């Protein structure tokens, strides 16, 4: 009976690692004070998926030996996830999302979580690399910056929920760096 229970448990664990998963990558902006003068600025936010690798997935499940198993995919397009997250950051700071002002474009170069094994817990190592550019209403590019958000979190399961949480945190790191850049804030006011 004990052997049967062990075999059943092993089959269940293996089945989880070999089953593809599609997860939402939720994003909640960190509390931030309204930017002085933001209410007078209308911003158009766009995002482009410029990934050259791992375009079909955001992570991969692994087994206990670190071998890649089933893919983990985002529910929705990665460009939409980034655009919506950046839009939420602008709203949090008091900017209006509308045409007529500067255009902010985020190009997604990397949006991937790599799981790793450990002695007592695994790791979710997420990386989100973006290039953010601001174009003035006249069409001139007034700002560009490459951002590299990296987060490593301890996890017990190499599953979609943990990948999504780590990726959301890496995205938050990018936006924390972006909105702390005075040149970015100044570029939003450029005519």
C-alpha positions in Angstrom: 0.0 0.0 0.0 2.8 2.4 0.9 4.6 1.8 -2.4 1.3 2.5 -4.3 1.0 5.8 -2.4 4.6 6.8 -3.3 4.0 5.9 -7.0 0.8 7.9 -7.0 2.5 10.9 -5.4 5.4 10.7 -7.9 2.9 10.5 -10.8 1.1 13.6 -9.5 4.2 15.7 -9.1 5.5 14.7 -12.5 2.1 15.4 -14.1 2.2 19.0 -12.7 5.7 19.6 -14.1 4.7 18.3 -17.6 1.4 20.3 -17.8 1.6 23.6 -19.7 0.3 26.5 -17.7 -1.1 29.9 -18.7 -1.2 32.5 -16.0 -2.1 36.2 -15.7 0.8 38.5 -14.8 -0.9 40.9 -12.5 0.7 44.3 -11.7 -0.1 46.7 -8.9 1.9 49.9 -8.9 3.7 50.8 -5.7 2.2 53.8 -3.8 3.7 57.0 -5.2 3.0 60.6 -4.7 1.5 62.7 -7.5 4.2 64.3 -9.6 4.0 68.1 -9.5 2.5 69.4 -12.7 1.5 65.9 -13.9 -2.2 66.7 -14.1 -1.5 69.1 -17.0 0.4 66.4 -19.1 -1.3 64.0 -21.4 0.8 60.9 -22.1 0.3 58.2 -24.8 1.7 54.8 -23.7 2.6 52.1 -26.1 4.7 48.9 -25.8 6.3 46.6 -28.4 7.4 43.0 -27.9 10.9 43.0 -29.3 12.0 39.8 -27.7 14.3 37.6 -29.8 14.2 34.6 -27.5 11.5 32.9 -25.4 8.7 34.7 -27.3 6.2 31.9 -26.8 6.6 31.6 -23.1 7.5 33.6 -19.9 9.0 30.7 -18.0 9.4 26.9 -17.9 8.6 24.5 -15.2 11.5 22.4 -13.9 11.7 19.1 -12.1 13.6 18.4 -8.9 16.8 17.9 -11.0 16.5 21.3 -12.6 15.5 19.9 -16.0 13.1 22.0 -18.1 9.6 20.6 -18.4 6.4 22.3 -19.5 6.2 25.9 -20.7 4.5 28.7 -18.7 2.8 31.2 -20.9 1.3 34.6 -20.1 -2.4 35.1 -20.3 -2.4 37.9 -22.8 0.3 39.5 -24.9 3.5 40.6 -23.1 3.4 44.0 -24.8 -0.1 44.6 -23.4 1.1 43.5 -19.9 3.9 46.0 -20.0 1.8 48.8 -21.5 -0.9 48.4 -18.9 1.6 48.3 -16.0 3.4 51.4 -17.3 0.0 53.1 -17.7 -0.9 52.3 -14.1 2.4 53.9 -13.0 1.5 57.1 -14.9 -2.0 57.2 -13.4 -0.6 56.6 -9.9 1.5 59.8 -10.3 -1.3 61.9 -11.7 -0.6 61.9 -15.4 -3.5 61.8 -17.9 -3.5 59.0 -20.5 -4.6 60.6 -23.7 -3.3 61.6 -27.1 -1.8 65.0 -27.7 1.2 65.0 -25.4 4.4 63.0 -25.3 4.5 59.4 -26.5 6.2 56.9 -24.2 7.2 53.6 -25.8 8.5 50.6 -24.0 10.3 48.0 -26.1 10.4 44.6 -24.3 13.8 42.9 -24.9 13.5 40.3 -22.1 10.5 39.1 -20.1 11.5 35.8 -18.6 11.6 33.9 -15.4 14.2 31.1 -14.9 13.6 28.7 -12.1 16.5 27.2 -10.2 16.8 24.3 -7.6 18.1 24.6 -4.1 18.6 22.5 -1.0 15.5 23.5 0.8 13.8 26.0 -1.6 14.1 26.8 -5.3 14.6 30.2 -6.8 12.5 32.2 -9.3 15.0 34.5 -11.1 13.0 37.0 -13.2 14.4 39.5 -15.6 12.6 42.2 -17.5 14.7 44.3 -19.8 13.0 47.3 -21.4 14.1 50.3 -23.6 11.9 53.2 -22.8 11.8 56.2 -25.2 9.9 59.4 -25.0 8.9 61.3 -28.2 7.7 64.9 -28.0 4.4 66.0 -29.6 6.5 67.4 -32.4 7.9 63.9 -33.1 11.5 64.4 -31.8 12.9 61.7 -29.5 13.8 63.5 -26.2 14.7 60.5 -24.0 15.8 56.9 -24.2 17.0 54.5 -21.6 17.6 50.8 -21.2 16.3 49.3 -18.0 17.2 45.9 -16.5 14.9 44.7 -13.7 16.1 41.6 -12.0 14.5 39.8 -9.0 15.3 36.6 -7.3 12.7 35.0 -4.9 12.7 31.8 -2.9 9.9 29.5 -4.0 8.7 26.0 -3.1 7.1 25.3 -6.5 8.3 26.1 -10.0 4.9 27.0 -11.3 3.1 29.8 -13.1 1.9 31.8 -10.1 5.5 32.1 -8.8 6.8 33.0 -12.2 4.2 35.7 -12.6 4.9 37.2 -9.1 8.7 37.3 -9.8 8.1 38.9 -13.3 5.8 41.5 -11.8 8.4 42.4 -9.2 11.1 42.7 -11.9 8.8 45.0 -13.9 8.3 47.1 -10.8 12.1 47.4 -10.5 12.3 48.8 -14.0 9.6 51.4 -13.3 11.1 52.4 -10.0 14.4 53.2 -11.8 12.5 55.0 -14.6 10.4 57.3 -12.5 13.4 58.1 -10.3 15.2 59.4 -13.4 14.9 63.2 -13.5 15.7 63.3 -17.2 12.7 61.0 -17.8 10.4 63.3 -15.8 11.8 66.4 -17.6 11.3 64.7 -21.0 7.6 64.3 -20.3 7.3 68.1 -20.2 9.2 68.7 -23.5 7.3 70.4 -26.3 
